[in-house]
Amino acid sequence: MRFNRSPDLIARCFDAYDVQAAVNFARESGAKLSVKGGGHSYAANSVGDGGLLIDLSQMNAISVDSEARTVTVEGGVTCADMDAVTQVHGLATPTPTVSSVGVIGAALGGGGGYLSRRYGLMIDNVISAEVVTADGQRLRAASDENADLFWALRGGGGNFGVVTSLELRLHEVGPQVLSGQIIYPFDRAGELLRFFRDFMAEAPDEFQCYPFCFRVPPIDLFPEETHGQPVLDFVVYHQDPQAVDFVQHDFVQPLREWGEPILEEASLSRYVNAQTGFDANMPKGQRYISKAHDLKGLSDGAIDTMVEFVPRMVGPLTAAYFDPLGGAVGRVDPSATPYAGRKTAFGFHCIAGWMDPAEDESVMAWASEFHSAMAAHASGGVYVNLIADDETARIPAAYGDNYARLVELKQQWDPTNLFSSNYNIPPN
Ligand SMILES: Cc1cc2nc3c(=O)[nH]c(=O)nc-3n(C[C@H](O)[C@H](O)[C@H](O)COP(=O)(O)OP(=O)(O)OC[C@H]3O[C@@H](n4cnc5c(N)ncnc54)[C@H](O)[C@@H]3O)c2cc1C
């Protein structure tokens, strides 16, 4: 673990009244406050050193209205918890691709995953929120109630209050989807990624594909001669199980025709299993740093930078990928929510991961160099939830033209910056 912090006091809350009491205590005592949902903040914002930690992990209630197609979750619910319950009804809402991420923690910054090109980000599916604000009020925020607060919560992170429960729109998904991967040696990555760019431009919104670069781990799944080698893994996903012939025999076929894949497995899978596909790649308790950009497009320059840096990749858990956005994400007006990157067609994300503190310097230096080189092909924006602990100066850029309105609303809802252990938007 790269962060080792000890709050003075932990309030393990069981309901919104506990949260209200804890917020009041922090405000009145002047204790520094942090709020933990699923605990996956890349910048370690969920746990402060000293002060009061509001731990929401015991707030696990989930209720589905299958007729109205909505789900309401409390602050400690993870994506895996929610998917398991909504899938009983054949329903789901977009969530991140690692199932232990907190639903509300992700949704407060944006929240994207396999379903996002089809159904938007999590914030595009939020119907209402129950919030404890800095002055200790318990409020509902929705398009017809505290509408400004509702706008700010859908991207503005934990800056505006503690969200005790969130109501989200559901869609018909699963129980089966198509998912898998086609893994190639990295030698022809430049050509393959250029091909992928054109392929993705024609892909329907139901299809998602992350070109994921990593070093083959020394496990039996992979031929021994590939262990330690860099690879390009097309992680493929199609929401429609009826498309099995379409996908297996036609649609993904072009991605298969680039020589002999090291590994190929693309088949029908339960939605809940597809949702856990990345979990094992990022084991808990290790050392990570996240480096990301919104890209101008998947330019030759961005591809060449990936091709240059991946073979020099350090850290046994390190990976880098391009994130195709567009679809429903891009059809929302950039001012409709604080999330400013609506016109971004591709994101870039490098997660450097390692175990040994002795490697801190070398891994982080490589990640920073990679990130700086990729900046030449980036728009200047970034998805706020991917900002690292050493990059807080990028927060205004993440919100772009929406930042000024967020500052105004922060002045209104949290003038003393009680909620500051987050991607902070200071009130002045
Ligand atoms: C392994 C991994 C994979 C990821 N994959 C994706 C992905 O596929 N797509 C994507 O969009 N993002 C992804 N993320 C980023 C993720 O969305 C954010 O890190 C998110 O903020 C995590 O939420 P959490 O509740 O798990 O984390 P926490 O660390 O508990 O919370 C994150 C922040 O939100 C605040 N917060 C949490 N809950 C509340 C609440 N109820 N009220 C007020 N504030 C709150 C916390 O104070 C903190 O500032 C990933 C992160 C990790 C570590």
The ligand as a MOL file (V3000), in Angstrom:
LIG
                    3D

  0  0  0     0  0            999 V3000
M  V30 BEGIN CTAB
M  V30 COUNTS 53 58 0 0 0
M  V30 BEGIN ATOM
M  V30 1 C -9.2990 -0.6910 -9.3420 0
M  V30 2 C -10.0600 0.5060 -9.8310 0
M  V30 3 C -10.7950 0.4220 -10.9920 0
M  V30 4 C -11.5440 1.5000 -11.4400 0
M  V30 5 N -12.2810 1.3770 -12.5940 0
M  V30 6 C -13.0350 2.4180 -12.9960 0
M  V30 7 C -13.8570 2.3160 -14.1570 0
M  V30 8 O -13.8760 1.2910 -14.8450 0
M  V30 9 N -14.6420 3.3720 -14.4860 0
M  V30 10 C -14.6840 4.5040 -13.7170 0
M  V30 11 O -15.4490 5.4110 -14.0420 0
M  V30 12 N -13.9100 4.6350 -12.6320 0
M  V30 13 C -13.0900 3.6250 -12.2610 0
M  V30 14 N -12.3030 3.7710 -11.1390 0
M  V30 15 C -12.2940 5.0530 -10.4360 0
M  V30 16 C -13.4370 5.1020 -9.4310 0
M  V30 17 O -14.6280 5.4660 -10.0980 0
M  V30 18 C -13.1570 6.1560 -8.3550 0
M  V30 19 O -11.9370 5.8600 -7.7310 0
M  V30 20 C -14.2840 6.2480 -7.3390 0
M  V30 21 O -14.2630 7.5040 -6.7400 0
M  V30 22 C -14.2000 5.1740 -6.2870 0
M  V30 23 O -15.2830 5.2420 -5.4290 0
M  V30 24 P -15.2310 4.4360 -4.0490 0
M  V30 25 O -16.4560 4.6970 -3.2980 0
M  V30 26 O -14.8490 3.0180 -4.3150 0
M  V30 27 O -13.9640 5.0650 -3.3680 0
M  V30 28 P -13.7310 5.9660 -2.0710 0
M  V30 29 O -12.2320 6.0240 -2.0080 0
M  V30 30 O -14.4360 5.4430 -0.8950 0
M  V30 31 O -14.3470 7.3630 -2.4750 0
M  V30 32 C -13.8260 8.1440 -3.5220 0
M  V30 33 C -14.1290 9.6140 -3.2570 0
M  V30 34 O -15.5360 9.7960 -3.2210 0
M  V30 35 C -15.9470 10.2580 -1.9250 0
M  V30 36 N -17.1520 9.5180 -1.5700 0
M  V30 37 C -17.3430 8.1830 -1.6460 0
M  V30 38 N -18.6040 7.8920 -1.3100 0
M  V30 39 C -19.2120 9.0550 -1.0030 0
M  V30 40 C -20.5250 9.4270 -0.5840 0
M  V30 41 N -21.4680 8.4980 -0.4310 0
M  V30 42 N -20.8120 10.7290 -0.3880 0
M  V30 43 C -19.8470 11.6830 -0.5590 0
M  V30 44 N -18.5960 11.3950 -0.9490 0
M  V30 45 C -18.2840 10.1060 -1.1680 0
M  V30 46 C -14.7820 9.9600 -0.9960 0
M  V30 47 O -14.7290 10.8670 0.0690 0
M  V30 48 C -13.5900 10.1200 -1.9310 0
M  V30 49 O -13.2700 11.4890 -2.0550 0
M  V30 50 C -11.5320 2.7060 -10.6930 0
M  V30 51 C -10.7590 2.8010 -9.5380 0
M  V30 52 C -10.0160 1.7110 -9.1070 0
M  V30 53 C -9.1690 1.8280 -7.8760 0
M  V30 END ATOM
M  V30 BEGIN BOND
M  V30 1 1 1 2
M  V30 2 1 2 3
M  V30 3 2 2 52
M  V30 4 2 3 4
M  V30 5 1 4 5
M  V30 6 1 4 50
M  V30 7 2 5 6
M  V30 8 1 6 7
M  V30 9 1 6 13
M  V30 10 2 7 8
M  V30 11 1 7 9
M  V30 12 1 9 10
M  V30 13 2 10 11
M  V30 14 1 10 12
M  V30 15 2 12 13
M  V30 16 1 13 14
M  V30 17 1 14 15
M  V30 18 1 14 50
M  V30 19 1 15 16
M  V30 20 1 16 17
M  V30 21 1 16 18
M  V30 22 1 18 19
M  V30 23 1 18 20
M  V30 24 1 20 21
M  V30 25 1 20 22
M  V30 26 1 22 23
M  V30 27 1 23 24
M  V30 28 2 24 25
M  V30 29 1 24 26
M  V30 30 1 24 27
M  V30 31 1 27 28
M  V30 32 2 28 29
M  V30 33 1 28 30
M  V30 34 1 28 31
M  V30 35 1 31 32
M  V30 36 1 32 33
M  V30 37 1 33 34
M  V30 38 1 33 48
M  V30 39 1 34 35
M  V30 40 1 35 36
M  V30 41 1 35 46
M  V30 42 1 36 37
M  V30 43 1 36 45
M  V30 44 2 37 38
M  V30 45 1 38 39
M  V30 46 1 39 40
M  V30 47 2 39 45
M  V30 48 1 40 41
M  V30 49 2 40 42
M  V30 50 1 42 43
M  V30 51 2 43 44
M  V30 52 1 44 45
M  V30 53 1 46 47
M  V30 54 1 46 48
M  V30 55 1 48 49
M  V30 56 2 50 51
M  V30 57 1 51 52
M  V30 58 1 52 53
M  V30 END BOND
M  V30 END CTAB
M  END
